[in-house]
Amino acid sequence: MPRIIYIGMTKLNYTEKEILEMTPRKFFIIYDEFLSLNGLKEEELSIEHFF
């Protein structure tokens, strides 16, 4: 839980109260979008990438 609060406050600019009111699912959807928009998320490899 402290890691979620730290990420939410430093990277996503939410207050601690806002983070604690979010469901974990909502937090990780927002964080996943943050990673995608900033180019920090690794693309998943599929069999099509090898051919």
N, C-alpha and C positions, 0 to 999 in steps of 0.2 A: 504493500500500500504506500509506503513512503516514496518508492520509486515513481509511482503514478503521480503522486502529488508534485514531486520534483519536476518531472517532465512536463506536466500540465502547467506549472507556474513559470518555468524557465523557457520552454520551447513554444508553448501554445498561448501564453499570456492570459491564462485564466486565474481567478482568485482561488484560494484554498476552498472557500465555501462552494464555489461553482463546481469545482472538481468533485468534492464529496457528495454533491447532489446528483451528479451524473451516474448513470449505470456504467459498469465496466464495458459493456458492449458499445455504448455511445462513445465513451472515451477512446476505445481502440479504433472505432470507425474514423473519428476525427484525427487521431494520431496517424493512422494508415494513410489518410488523404494528405496530411502534412508531409509525410515521407515521400509520397509520390510526387507531389508538387515541387519539392525541393531536390528531386533526383537522388534521394538517399535510399530508396527502396530497390533492392535487387530484383531483377525480373526473374520470374519462374521459368525454368527451362523445360521444354517439352521435347518430344521425339522429333518434331518438325525442325528444331534448331540444328539437328545433327545432319540433316540431309539437304 
